Structure formats: C-alpha cells, structure tokens
Amino acid sequence: MNRTQEFRTGECVTAAIRSVYPADLPALRDFFEGLSLQTRYLRFFGPVTPTAALLDLLCGRADNVHAVVAVAGGVIVGHAMAVDLAEPGDPGDPANPRDPGQTWTADIGVMVTDAWQGQGIGSALMRAVVARAEIRGVTSLAMDVLHGNRRVLNMIIRRWPQASIDQSRDSLGIRVQLPRYQPPPPPPVPLPAGPAARPARPLVALGR
C-alpha cells in the first residue's frame, strides 16, 4: 500500500503521509539531525545519534520493517514504523517467514520533529502505520513508552482505551489487540444493458 494520504494540521497546513523510499535517506538524515535531544530520548530511550544502520532501519530496508513519513512543504516532519514479529512460541513454517499460520505483532514507533508536535501529525502517522499493519495480517500492536511521554500515552489511550498496560520502572509496555482484517467486498459487476424497449403503440378506438 503506497498511496499518499493528505490531511490538515492544526495550523491548516496540508501535510501528506506516504511510504518511505530509499531515496529519502538524505532527507531522513536531516530530519533526525533536527530533532532535539529530548525528542530523541522519548522515542529511543536515549540521546541516539543517526548512525548509518539506524537510518537504514528508518528507511524500512529490512523485510519486516514498514515505514511511513509525514511531509509538509517538501520536508519530512514526522516518521512512523512498524516492525513485524512472529509471536513467541509460534513455530509456523520455518521456510516461510510470512506463514499465514503464524500470529504477528507489530512493534510501533512514532516521532515528530519538535516544531510540528501537537498538530495531529503523530496521530495521523499512527493511523496510517496501523492501517497498513492490519492489511498485512498483524493481529496485535506492541509499544514501549516512557512514563514522561504524556503526549504519546494520551494519544494511545484515546484511540485504544481497552489496551493492556504493563508497567515497569522506566516505561510502559502497551499491547493492543486488532480485529482480523476483512478486505472490502469487490465492487458489483454492472449487468449488460438489455434490448431497448419498443415504444408502446397508441390505442385506436374501434367504431361499431
């Protein structure tokens, strides 16, 4: 699913959400370098620097990584990714990593550049990456969020009030069950047009 989705931010600026491409690597590097240390810490649990390996991961170059970006004015202002993982203890078919018999969880991460936070971009990125995960057959989401990341925590609880939360000393492990994806029904096939109806003959009064 590579369709570009547009939405309006809180500042009435049009942004677009689309898949990440290898050609986005320089723009992703600029995006990452523009993040404050606080934003990096909230996303990665530390003041992470944009190494080549991390940038490759953000580009979705691994087979089980799916990434999207939010673009405004030709500049990347947000990023979200899902890492698909088979459930522990589910053997599936070892020769087929996408065995339909396996149960899949998507580990979700979202980040928005500091100047664009609080304008709905994070929520839009989350909706996009989760919708694509559902199409891939993912049945649950996993998210690790620091206690102090109230903005992301509130976003998750608003969207999934039924989420299960496992609390540790530094973070919250959030788990969300997704319904099985049901593809939309195919559009109805139009019936061929029948022969044109003949015009009715006018009634003629018969005399005696």
Order of alpha helices (4+ residues) and beta strands (2+ residues): beta-beta-alpha-alpha-alpha-beta-beta-beta-alpha-beta-alpha-beta-beta
